Amino acid sequence: MDPLQLRFTQSHEWIAPDGTVGISDHAQHEITDVVFVELPKTGRAVKAKESCAIVESVKAAFDIYAPVAGSVIAVNDAVVKNPAVVNQAPYEGGWLYKIAMSNPAERDGLMTHAQYQEFIKTAAH
């Protein structure tokens, strides 16, 4: 996926126009080597900013939050079988789950790629 088409949260999740969700390249660098991924169940209703997945690295476990409200319509079993894909391709094969958005306009309120780049630059200082 083209990062320019994604929207980002302050907790480093991204969401594509089709509702696909993952973590940013910045986040996977911070997390380091992902060794375990726990995904939500298909059909689960989620609220924006609700913890619904876990990514565990050699350092720690990290909650992954829903960027928008909706219901989980797909999960990426490939990252459960091979968690390293989250590090290797955070915007491609390393996606985590897909949400049917309750209100697609909610996505528009999240940061654009340019805004997110500025956010992580500012947050680092």
DSSP file (Angstrom, degrees, kcal/mol; ACC not computed):
  #  RESIDUE AA STRUCTURE BP1 BP2  ACC     N-H-->O    O-->H-N    N-H-->O    O-->H-N    TCO  KAPPA ALPHA  PHI   PSI    X-CA   Y-CA   Z-CA
    1    1 A M              0   0    0      0, 0.0    90,-0.0     0, 0.0     5,-0.0   0.000 360.0 360.0 360.0 144.3    0.0    0.0    0.0
    2    2 A D    >   -     0   0    0      1,-0.2     3,-2.5     2,-0.0     4,-0.5  -0.677 360.0-145.1 -77.9 116.2    1.1    3.5   -0.7
    3    3 A P  G >  S+     0   0    0      0, 0.0     3,-1.1     0, 0.0    -1,-0.2   0.772  97.9  66.9 -54.1 -25.5    1.8    5.2    2.6
    4    4 A L  G 3  S+     0   0    0      1,-0.2   109,-0.3   109,-0.1   110,-0.1   0.729  99.0  51.4 -68.9 -19.3    0.5    8.5    1.0
    5    5 A Q  G <  S+     0   0    0     -3,-2.5    -1,-0.2   107,-0.1     2,-0.1   0.522  98.0  89.7 -90.3  -7.3   -3.0    6.9    0.8
    6    6 A L    <   -     0   0    0     -3,-1.1   107,-0.4    -4,-0.5     2,-0.4  -0.473  65.4-142.7 -90.9 159.5   -3.0    5.9    4.5
    7    7 A R  E     -A   15   0A   0      8,-1.9     8,-2.2    -2,-0.1     2,-0.3  -0.933  21.0-150.0-116.7 148.1   -4.2    7.7    7.5
    8    8 A F  E     -AB  14 111A   0    103,-2.7   103,-2.1    -2,-0.4     2,-0.2  -0.843   5.7-144.2-124.3 152.6   -2.3    7.5   10.8
    9    9 A T    >   -     0   0    0      4,-2.2     3,-1.6    -2,-0.3   101,-0.0  -0.668  32.2-112.1-106.0 166.2   -3.0    7.6   14.5
   10   10 A Q  T 3  S+     0   0    0      1,-0.3    -1,-0.1    -2,-0.2   100,-0.0   0.702 119.5  60.7 -69.5 -17.8   -0.9    9.1   17.3
   11   11 A S  T 3  S-     0   0    0      2,-0.1    -1,-0.3    54,-0.0    54,-0.2   0.251 122.4-107.8 -93.6  12.9   -0.5    5.5   18.6
   12   12 A H  S <  S+     0   0    0     -3,-1.6    12,-2.7     1,-0.3     2,-0.3   0.616  72.7 135.2  78.0  18.5    1.2    4.6   15.2
   13   13 A E  E     - C   0  23A   0     10,-0.2    -4,-2.2    14,-0.1     2,-0.3  -0.659  38.7-152.1 -87.0 154.2   -1.6    2.5   13.5
   14   14 A W  E     -AC   8  22A   0      8,-2.7     8,-1.8    -2,-0.3     2,-0.4  -0.918   5.8-161.3-121.6 154.8   -2.4    3.1    9.9
   15   15 A I  E     -AC   7  21A   0     -8,-2.2    -8,-1.9    -2,-0.3     6,-0.2  -0.995   9.5-145.2-137.3 131.5   -5.7    2.6    8.1
   16   16 A A    >   -     0   0    0      4,-2.7     3,-2.2    -2,-0.4   -10,-0.1  -0.401  36.0-100.0 -85.6 165.7   -6.1    2.3    4.3
   17   17 A P  T 3  S+     0   0    0      0, 0.0    -1,-0.1     0, 0.0    90,-0.1   0.799 124.8  54.7 -56.6 -28.1   -9.2    3.6    2.4
   18   18 A D  T 3  S-     0   0    0      2,-0.1    83,-0.1    82,-0.0    -3,-0.0   0.418 124.6-101.4 -87.8   3.1  -10.6    0.0    2.4
   19   19 A G  S <  S+     0   0    0     -3,-2.2    80,-2.4     1,-0.3     2,-0.2   0.450  70.1 149.9  94.1   0.8  -10.3   -0.4    6.2
   20   20 A T  E     - D   0  98A   0     78,-0.3    -4,-2.7    76,-0.0     2,-0.4  -0.489  29.6-158.5 -68.1 137.2   -7.1   -2.4    6.2
   21   21 A V  E     +CD  15  97A   0     76,-3.4    75,-3.2    -6,-0.2    76,-1.2  -0.927  24.2 140.4-124.1 142.6   -5.1   -1.7    9.5
   22   22 A G  E     -C   14   0A   0     -8,-1.8    -8,-2.7    -2,-0.4     2,-0.3  -0.867  47.7 -86.3-154.9-170.2   -1.4   -2.1   10.4
   23   23 A I  E     -C   13   0A   0     71,-0.3   -10,-0.2   -10,-0.3   -11,-0.1  -0.836  46.9-102.7-110.0 153.6    1.4   -0.4   12.3
   24   24 A S     >  -     0   0    0    -12,-2.7     4,-2.4    -2,-0.3     5,-0.2  -0.185  24.8-113.7 -71.2 161.8    3.6    2.2   10.8
   25   25 A D  H  > S+     0   0    0      1,-0.2     4,-1.9     2,-0.2     5,-0.2   0.900 120.3  55.0 -59.0 -41.2    7.2    1.7    9.6
   26   26 A H  H  > S+     0   0    0      1,-0.2     4,-2.0     2,-0.2    -1,-0.2   0.929 108.1  48.7 -57.1 -46.8    8.2    4.0   12.5
   27   27 A A  H  > S+     0   0    0      1,-0.2     4,-2.9   -15,-0.2     5,-0.2   0.910 108.4  51.8 -63.2 -43.7    6.4    1.8   15.0
   28   28 A Q  H  X S+     0   0    0     -4,-2.4     4,-1.6     1,-0.2    -1,-0.2   0.853 109.6  51.2 -65.1 -31.4    7.9   -1.4   13.7
   29   29 A H  H  < S+     0   0    0     -4,-1.9    -1,-0.2    -5,-0.2    -2,-0.2   0.911 112.6  45.9 -67.0 -41.8   11.4    0.1   14.0
   30   30 A E  H  < S+     0   0    0     -4,-2.0    -2,-0.2     1,-0.2    -1,-0.2   0.891 114.5  46.9 -67.0 -40.5   10.6    1.1   17.6
   31   31 A I  H  < S-     0   0    0     -4,-2.9    28,-0.5     1,-0.2    29,-0.3   0.838  95.1-166.5 -68.9 -33.5    9.1   -2.3   18.5
   32   32 A T     <  +     0   0    0     -4,-1.6     2,-0.6    -5,-0.2    -1,-0.2  -0.502  54.3  18.5  72.1-142.4   12.1   -4.1   16.9
   33   33 A D  S    S-     0   0    0     -2,-0.2    25,-1.2    -4,-0.1     2,-0.4  -0.397  73.2-147.2 -69.5 107.3   11.9   -7.8   16.2
   34   34 A V  E     +G   57   0B   0     -2,-0.6    23,-0.3    23,-0.2    53,-0.1  -0.589  26.3 167.1 -74.9 127.3    8.2   -8.9   16.3
   35   35 A V  E     +     0   0B   0     21,-3.0     2,-0.3    -2,-0.4    22,-0.2   0.523  61.3  25.6-117.9 -11.7    8.0  -12.5   17.6
   36   36 A F  E     -G   56   0B   0     20,-1.7    20,-3.2    47,-0.1     2,-0.4  -0.981  55.7-169.0-156.1 139.5    4.2  -12.9   18.3
   37   37 A V  E     -G   55   0B   0     -2,-0.3     2,-0.5    18,-0.2    18,-0.2  -0.998   2.7-167.6-132.7 130.2    1.0  -11.3   17.0
   38   38 A E  E     -G   54   0B   0     16,-2.9    16,-2.6    -2,-0.4    14,-0.1  -0.980  16.0-164.8-116.2 122.2   -2.5  -11.7   18.5
   39   39 A L        -     0   0    0     -2,-0.5    14,-0.1    14,-0.2    36,-0.1  -0.675  22.8-102.0-106.5 157.8   -5.3  -10.6   16.2
   40   40 A P        -     0   0    0      0, 0.0     2,-0.2     0, 0.0    -1,-0.1  -0.303  44.3 -96.9 -70.9 161.8   -9.0   -9.8   17.0
   41   41 A K    >   -     0   0    0      1,-0.1     3,-1.9    11,-0.0    31,-0.3  -0.571  42.7-101.7 -77.6 141.8  -11.7  -12.3   16.1
   42   42 A T  T 3  S+     0   0    0      1,-0.2    31,-0.2    -2,-0.2     3,-0.1  -0.409 110.3  31.1 -60.1 136.9  -13.5  -11.7   12.8
   43   43 A G  T 3  S+     0   0    0     29,-3.7    -1,-0.2     1,-0.3     2,-0.2   0.251  84.3 140.1  96.0 -11.8  -16.9  -10.1   13.5
   44   44 A R    <   -     0   0    0     -3,-1.9    28,-2.8    28,-0.1     2,-0.4  -0.460  49.5-134.3 -68.5 131.8  -15.7   -8.3   16.6
   45   45 A A  E     -E   71   0A   0     26,-0.2     2,-0.3    -2,-0.2    26,-0.3  -0.713  27.7-170.0 -82.6 135.8  -17.1   -4.8   17.0
   46   46 A V  E     -E   70   0A   0     24,-3.3    24,-2.3    -2,-0.4     2,-0.3  -0.948  15.9-141.9-129.1 149.9  -14.5   -2.2   17.9
   47   47 A K    >   -     0   0    0     -2,-0.3     3,-2.0    22,-0.2    19,-0.4  -0.758  42.8 -86.2-101.3 154.3  -14.5    1.4   19.0
   48   48 A A  T 3  S+     0   0    0     -2,-0.3    20,-0.1     1,-0.3     3,-0.1  -0.371 116.9  15.8 -57.5 137.3  -12.0    3.9   17.9
   49   49 A K  T 3  S+     0   0    0     17,-3.5     2,-0.4     1,-0.3    -1,-0.3   0.557  93.7 137.0  71.5  12.6   -8.9    3.9   20.1
   50   50 A E    <   -     0   0    0     -3,-2.0    16,-2.5    16,-0.3     2,-0.3  -0.743  61.1-116.2 -88.3 134.6  -10.0    0.5   21.6
   51   51 A S  E     + H   0  65B   0     -2,-0.4    14,-0.3    14,-0.2     3,-0.1  -0.527  49.7 153.1 -66.9 127.9   -7.2   -2.1   22.0
   52   52 A C  E     +     0   0B   0     12,-2.9     2,-0.3    -2,-0.3    13,-0.2   0.421  55.3  31.9-139.8  -1.2   -8.0   -5.0   19.8
   53   53 A A  E     - H   0  64B   0     11,-1.4    11,-3.0   -14,-0.1     2,-0.4  -0.966  61.8-141.0-150.4 164.4   -4.7   -6.7   18.9
   54   54 A I  E     -GH  38  63B   0    -16,-2.6   -16,-2.9    -2,-0.3     2,-0.5  -0.998   6.6-167.5-133.2 134.9   -1.2   -7.3   20.4
   55   55 A V  E     -GH  37  62B   0      7,-2.6     7,-2.7    -2,-0.4     2,-0.4  -0.990  13.5-164.6-118.8 125.0    2.2   -7.2   18.8
   56   56 A E  E     -GH  36  61B   0    -20,-3.2   -21,-3.0    -2,-0.5   -20,-1.7  -0.911   8.1-179.7-114.3 136.0    5.0   -8.7   20.9
   57   57 A S  E     -G   34   0B   0      3,-3.1   -23,-0.2    -2,-0.4   -25,-0.1  -0.585  50.3 -90.2-117.4-176.6    8.6   -8.2   20.3
   58   58 A V  S    S+     0   0    0    -25,-1.2     3,-0.1    -2,-0.2   -26,-0.1   0.708 127.8  46.2 -66.5 -17.8   11.8   -9.3   22.0
   59   59 A K  S    S-     0   0    0    -28,-0.5     2,-0.3     1,-0.3    -1,-0.2   0.893 123.7 -41.5 -89.9 -46.5   11.5   -6.1   24.1
   60   60 A A        -     0   0    0    -29,-0.3    -3,-3.1    -5,-0.0     2,-0.4  -0.961  56.8 -86.6-169.7 174.9    7.8   -6.0   25.2
   61   61 A A  E     -H   56   0B   0     -2,-0.3     2,-0.4    -5,-0.3    -5,-0.2  -0.852  37.5-160.5-102.7 142.4    4.2   -6.5   24.2
   62   62 A F  E     -H   55   0B   0     -7,-2.7    -7,-2.6    -2,-0.4     2,-0.2  -0.983  14.8-129.9-127.9 129.9    2.3   -3.6   22.6
   63   63 A D  E     -H   54   0B   0     -2,-0.4     2,-0.5    -9,-0.2    -9,-0.2  -0.546  18.8-148.1 -72.4 141.4   -1.4   -3.0   22.3
   64   64 A I  E     -H   53   0B   0    -11,-3.0   -12,-2.9    -2,-0.2   -11,-1.4  -0.966  16.1-149.5-112.9 128.0   -2.7   -2.2   18.8
   65   65 A Y  E     -H   51   0B   0     -2,-0.5   -14,-0.2   -14,-0.3   -17,-0.1  -0.672  18.9-108.9-103.2 149.7   -5.7    0.1   18.8
   66   66 A A        -     0   0    0    -16,-2.5   -17,-3.5   -19,-0.4   -16,-0.3  -0.619  21.9-152.0 -71.9 126.9   -8.5    0.4   16.3
   67   67 A P  S    S+     0   0    0      0, 0.0     2,-0.3     0, 0.0    -1,-0.2   0.815  77.5   9.4 -70.4 -28.8   -8.1    3.7   14.4
   68   68 A V  S    S-     0   0    0    -21,-0.1     2,-0.2   -20,-0.1   -18,-0.1  -0.888  88.6 -90.3-142.0 168.4  -11.9    4.0   13.8
   69   69 A A  S    S+     0   0    0     -2,-0.3    33,-2.2    34,-0.2    34,-0.6  -0.562  70.7  90.4 -81.9 149.6  -15.1    2.3   14.9
   70   70 A G  E    S-EF  46 101A   0    -24,-2.3   -24,-3.3    31,-0.3     2,-0.4  -0.988  71.0 -65.4 162.5-157.6  -16.5   -0.6   13.0
   71   71 A S  E     -EF  45 100A   0     29,-1.7    29,-3.1    -2,-0.3     2,-0.4  -0.981  42.8-110.3-129.6 145.4  -16.3   -4.4   12.9
   72   72 A V  E     + F   0  99A   0    -28,-2.8   -29,-3.7    -2,-0.4    27,-0.2  -0.558  36.9 170.5 -73.0 121.7  -13.4   -6.7   12.1
   73   73 A I  E     +     0   0A   0     25,-2.8     2,-0.3    -2,-0.4    26,-0.2   0.548  63.4  12.0-110.7 -11.5  -14.1   -8.4    8.7
   74   74 A A  E     - F   0  98A   0     24,-1.2    24,-2.6   -33,-0.1     2,-0.3  -0.978  57.3-157.8-160.4 151.8  -10.7  -10.0    8.0
   75   75 A V  E     - F   0  97A   0     -2,-0.3     2,-1.1    22,-0.2    22,-0.2  -0.946  27.0-119.2-130.0 155.8   -7.5  -10.8    9.8
   76   76 A N    >>  -     0   0    0     20,-2.5     3,-1.3    -2,-0.3     4,-0.7  -0.751  27.0-179.8 -97.7  90.7   -4.1  -11.5    8.4
   77   77 A D  H >> S+     0   0    0     -2,-1.1     4,-2.1     1,-0.3     3,-0.5   0.744  74.5  74.4 -60.8 -23.5   -3.2  -15.1    9.5
   78   78 A A  H 3> S+     0   0    0      1,-0.2     4,-2.3     2,-0.2    -1,-0.3   0.850  94.1  50.7 -60.7 -34.5    0.1  -14.8    7.7
   79   79 A V  H <4 S+     0   0    0     -3,-1.3    -1,-0.2    16,-0.2    -2,-0.2   0.741 107.0  54.2 -77.7 -21.4    1.5  -12.5   10.4
   80   80 A V  H << S+     0   0    0     -4,-0.7   -43,-0.2    -3,-0.5    -2,-0.2   0.910 114.5  40.8 -71.8 -43.2    0.4  -15.0   13.1
   81   81 A K  H  < S+     0   0    0     -4,-2.1    -2,-0.2     1,-0.3    -3,-0.2   0.859 135.3  19.4 -71.5 -36.5    2.4  -17.7   11.3
   82   82 A N    ><  +     0   0    0     -4,-2.3     3,-2.0    -5,-0.2    -1,-0.3  -0.687  66.7 178.8-137.4  80.8    5.3  -15.4   10.5
   83   83 A P  T >  S+     0   0    0      0, 0.0     3,-1.8     0, 0.0     4,-0.5   0.731  73.4  76.5 -58.0 -23.8    5.3  -12.3   12.8
   84   84 A A  T >> S+     0   0    0      1,-0.3     4,-2.3     2,-0.2     3,-0.8   0.723  76.7  76.4 -61.2 -20.4    8.6  -11.0   11.2
   85   85 A V  H <> S+     0   0    0     -3,-2.0     4,-2.9     1,-0.3     9,-0.3   0.825  84.4  64.3 -59.9 -30.6    6.5   -9.9    8.2
   86   86 A V  H <4 S+     0   0    0     -3,-1.8    -1,-0.3    -4,-0.2    -2,-0.2   0.893 110.0  38.1 -59.5 -39.3    5.3   -7.0   10.4
   87   87 A N  H <4 S+     0   0    0     -3,-0.8    -2,-0.2    -4,-0.5    -1,-0.2   0.883 118.8  48.0 -75.7 -40.7    8.9   -5.7   10.4
   88   88 A Q  H  < S+     0   0    0     -4,-2.3    -2,-0.2     1,-0.2    -3,-0.2   0.839 131.6   9.7 -73.7 -34.2    9.7   -6.6    6.8
   89   89 A A    ><> +     0   0    0     -4,-2.9     5,-2.7    -5,-0.2     3,-1.4  -0.466  63.7 166.1-147.4  67.6    6.6   -5.1    5.1
   90   90 A P  T 3 5S+     0   0    0      0, 0.0   -67,-0.2     0, 0.0    -1,-0.1   0.755  85.4  39.6 -61.5 -24.1    4.5   -3.0    7.5
   91   91 A Y  T 3 5S+     0   0    0    -69,-0.1    -5,-0.1     4,-0.1   -67,-0.0   0.425 127.2  28.2-103.5   0.3    2.6   -1.5    4.6
   92   92 A E  T X 5S+     0   0    0     -3,-1.4     3,-1.2    -7,-0.2    -3,-0.1   0.382 132.1   0.9-121.3-104.7    2.2   -4.6    2.5
   93   93 A G  T 3 5S+     0   0    0      1,-0.3    -7,-0.1    -8,-0.1   -14,-0.1   0.647 119.4  72.0 -67.8 -15.6    2.1   -8.2    3.8
   94   94 A G  T 3 < +     0   0    0     -5,-2.7   -71,-0.3    -9,-0.3    -1,-0.3   0.250  65.3 129.0 -88.5  13.9    2.5   -7.0    7.4
   95   95 A W    <   -     0   0    0     -3,-1.2   -73,-0.3    -6,-0.2   -16,-0.2  -0.271  45.4-154.8 -62.5 158.5   -1.1   -5.6    7.7
   96   96 A L        -     0   0    0    -75,-3.2   -20,-2.5     1,-0.4     2,-0.3   0.869  54.0 -22.2-106.0 -53.3   -3.0   -6.9   10.7
   97   97 A Y  E     -DF  21  75A   0    -76,-1.2   -76,-3.4   -22,-0.2     2,-0.4  -0.952  52.2-121.2-155.1 170.5   -6.8   -6.8   10.2
   98   98 A K  E     -DF  20  74A   0    -24,-2.6   -25,-2.8    -2,-0.3   -24,-1.2  -0.973  20.5-155.8-125.0 136.7   -9.5   -5.1    8.2
   99   99 A I  E     - F   0  72A   0    -80,-2.4     2,-0.9    -2,-0.4   -27,-0.2  -0.904  17.5-139.6-112.3 135.4  -12.4   -3.1    9.6
  100  100 A A  E     - F   0  71A   0    -29,-3.1   -29,-1.7    -2,-0.4     2,-0.1  -0.864  41.6-129.5 -84.4 109.0  -15.8   -2.4    8.0
  101  101 A M  E     - F   0  70A   0     -2,-0.9   -31,-0.3   -31,-0.2     4,-0.1  -0.394  15.0-153.0 -70.2 131.9  -15.9    1.2    9.1
  102  102 A S  S    S+     0   0    0    -33,-2.2   -32,-0.2     1,-0.3    -1,-0.2   0.892  96.3  15.1 -65.3 -39.7  -19.1    2.4   10.9
  103  103 A N    >   -     0   0    0    -34,-0.6     3,-2.7     1,-0.1     4,-0.4  -0.820  69.3-165.5-138.5  93.6  -18.5    5.9    9.6
  104  104 A P  T >> S+     0   0    0      0, 0.0     3,-1.1     0, 0.0     4,-0.6   0.760  88.0  67.3 -54.5 -25.3  -15.9    6.1    6.8
  105  105 A A  H >> S+     0   0    0      1,-0.2     3,-0.7     2,-0.2     4,-0.6   0.746  84.3  72.9 -66.7 -21.6  -15.6    9.9    7.4
  106  106 A E  H X4 S+     0   0    0     -3,-2.7     3,-1.1     1,-0.2    -1,-0.2   0.852  90.1  59.4 -60.0 -33.9  -14.0    9.1   10.8
  107  107 A R  H X4 S+     0   0    0     -3,-1.1     3,-1.8    -4,-0.4    -1,-0.2   0.843  93.9  64.9 -62.0 -34.7  -10.9    8.1    8.9
  108  108 A D  H << S+     0   0    0     -3,-0.7    -1,-0.2    -4,-0.6    -2,-0.2   0.729  92.7  62.7 -63.5 -21.8  -10.6   11.6    7.4
  109  109 A G  T << S+     0   0    0     -3,-1.1    -1,-0.3    -4,-0.6    -2,-0.2   0.546  88.3  90.7 -80.7  -6.9  -10.0   13.0   10.9
  110  110 A L  S <  S-     0   0    0     -3,-1.8  -101,-0.2    -4,-0.2     2,-0.1  -0.381  91.4 -79.6 -85.4 168.2   -6.8   11.0   11.2
  111  111 A M  B     -B    8   0A   0   -103,-2.1  -103,-2.7    -2,-0.1    -1,-0.1  -0.377  38.5-130.6 -70.3 140.2   -3.3   12.3   10.2
  112  112 A T     >  -     0   0    0   -105,-0.2     4,-2.6    -2,-0.1     5,-0.2  -0.299  36.7 -97.0 -72.8 171.4   -2.2   12.2    6.6
  113  113 A H  H  > S+     0   0    0   -107,-0.4     4,-2.5  -109,-0.3     5,-0.2   0.923 127.2  49.1 -58.1 -45.2    1.2   10.7    5.9
  114  114 A A  H  > S+     0   0    0      1,-0.2     4,-1.9     2,-0.2    -1,-0.2   0.914 112.2  47.7 -62.7 -43.3    2.8   14.2    5.9
  115  115 A Q  H  > S+     0   0    0      1,-0.2     4,-2.4     2,-0.2    -1,-0.2   0.894 111.6  51.0 -64.4 -38.8    1.1   15.1    9.2
  116  116 A Y  H  X S+     0   0    0     -4,-2.6     4,-2.7     2,-0.2     5,-0.3   0.908 107.3  52.7 -65.4 -42.1    2.3   11.8   10.7
  117  117 A Q  H  X S+     0   0    0     -4,-2.5     4,-1.7     1,-0.2    -1,-0.2   0.909 111.8  46.3 -59.8 -41.4    5.9   12.4    9.6
  118  118 A E  H  X S+     0   0    0     -4,-1.9     4,-2.5     2,-0.2    -1,-0.2   0.899 110.7  54.0 -66.1 -40.9    5.8   15.8   11.3
  119  119 A F  H  X S+     0   0    0     -4,-2.4     4,-2.8     1,-0.2    -2,-0.2   0.923 110.3  44.6 -59.9 -47.4    4.2   14.2   14.4
  120  120 A I  H  X S+     0   0    0     -4,-2.7     4,-1.2     2,-0.2    -1,-0.2   0.841 112.8  52.2 -71.0 -30.1    6.9   11.6   14.8
  121  121 A K  H  < S+     0   0    0     -4,-1.7     4,-0.3    -5,-0.3    -1,-0.2   0.927 114.9  41.7 -66.2 -44.3    9.6   14.2   14.2
  122  122 A T  H >< S+     0   0    0     -4,-2.5     3,-1.3     1,-0.2    -2,-0.2   0.882 112.0  54.6 -69.6 -40.3    8.1   16.5   16.9
  123  123 A A  H 3< S+     0   0    0     -4,-2.8    -1,-0.2     1,-0.3    -2,-0.2   0.768  99.8  62.5 -66.3 -25.9    7.5   13.6   19.3
  124  124 A A  T 3<        0   0    0     -4,-1.2    -1,-0.3     1,-0.2    -2,-0.2   0.632 360.0 360.0 -74.9 -13.3   11.1   12.5   19.1
  125  125 A H    <         0   0    0     -3,-1.3    -1,-0.2    -4,-0.3    -2,-0.2   0.421 360.0 360.0-106.3 360.0   12.3   15.8   20.6
